């Protein structure tokens, strides 16, 4: 499993980056390159978290971790 955190100066930059990521993942002929990546994105204040697996059997783990990270972020960072 692969985990990344991308930090941005503001939510506008974050949203622009997410649009680019979505375009890349769905752009014609890119499906072949990304079809074996099972990605989960978590959007937070000035951040995007990416959980990605390279195997279909591991996708449920990425979904479970995404839910746990969302709960953690919500309870620890959104109450600042």
N, C-alpha and C positions, 0 to 999 in steps of 0.2 A: 504494500500500500504506500502511496506517495501522498505527502501532505505539504501544502504551501500556504503561506500567508502573504498577501499583497497589501501594502499600506499606501494610502493616498492622502494628499493634503486636504481633500474635502470629498463630499459625497458626489458632487458633479463629476469629478475626475474618476471616481470609483465607478459610477454608472456608465461613463463613456468607455472605460476599459471593459466592463462587462458586456457592453454591446459589441465591442470588437471580438471578444472571446466567443460570444454566441455566433457571430458571423463566421468566424474561422471554423468553428465546429460544424456548422451547417452549410458551408459553401459547397457548391457542386464539386464533385470529385474528391473532396476532403473526407467524405464519409469513410472511404476505404482506410485512410490513415488513422482516423479516430474511432473506427468501429470497435476496436478491441480495447478502448479506454472507457472505463465505466466511471464517469465523473459525477461528483456531488459538489455543488457550490453553496457556500454559506455567505450571505451578505450581512455585513455589520457596519457600524458607524466607521466610515473612512477605511473599511477593510473588505477584502474578499478572501475567504478561505477556500482552498481547493483540496478535496480528497479524491484520489484517483487510484483505480486498480487496473491492472493489465490482464485480468482474467475474469470471465463472467461469474465463475463460482464465488469470487470474492466480493462481488457487488453488494450483497446484503450486509457485509461488514462495513463497507463504506457508508451505506445508508444508515446503519445503526450508529456509527461514529458521528455522522453528520448530526443526527438527532441529539446525541450527547453533547456535542460541541455547541449546538444552538442553545441548549438548556444552560450550559455553563456560561456562555457569553451573555445570555439574557439575564441570568441571576448575578453575574459578577461585574459586567461592564456597562450595562445599560442603566444602572442606578447611580451613575456618577453625578 
